[in-house]
Amino acid sequence: MGFLVAHFALREGVPLPVAEYLSLAVLAGLDSVFGGIRSGVERRFRSDVFLSGFLVNMVLAVAMVYLGSVIGVSDLYLAAVVTFGWRIFTNLSVIRRDWLERHSEKHAERASTRGSQ
């Protein structure tokens, strides 16, 4: 199914009415992916939480866009974009800090073992 969607999007382009829904669903999915990576870095990853969060985030994001279009409040779309964007960048900053800490610890260990020889 995902292959068909990707093929359609790349080959034909995404129809404008679907673009808002698809873009927010992708953003919600990315939020879940980076949240999953963050929880893995923090050693508390659970696949059931990840999968349910992935699906629920995407469905709720699309429902939010739909509700906003039905009641004429396009700001709901923007609120979701800002929220998911904020969460993605927050998760990325935690992942980056953890990677830098691990990298600097390894570098310090190597330096100490060279100095003791």
Stockholm file with secondary structure:
# STOCKHOLM 1.0

chainA/1-117         MGFLVAHFALREGVPLPVAEYLSLAVLAGLDSVFGGIRSGVERRFRSDVFLSGFLVNMVLAVAMVYLGSVIGVSDLYLAAVVTFGWRIFTNLSVIRRDWLERHSEKHAERASTRGSQ
#=GR chainA/1-117 SS CHHHHHHHHHHTCCCHHHHHHHHHHHHHHHHHHHHHHHHHHTTCCCHHHHHHHHHHHHHHHHHHHHHHHHHTCTHHHHHHHHHHHHHHHHHHHHHHHHHHHHHHHHHHHHHHHHHHC
#=GC SS_cons         CHHHHHHHHHHTCCCHHHHHHHHHHHHHHHHHHHHHHHHHHTTCCCHHHHHHHHHHHHHHHHHHHHHHHHHTCTHHHHHHHHHHHHHHHHHHHHHHHHHHHHHHHHHHHHHHHHHHC
//
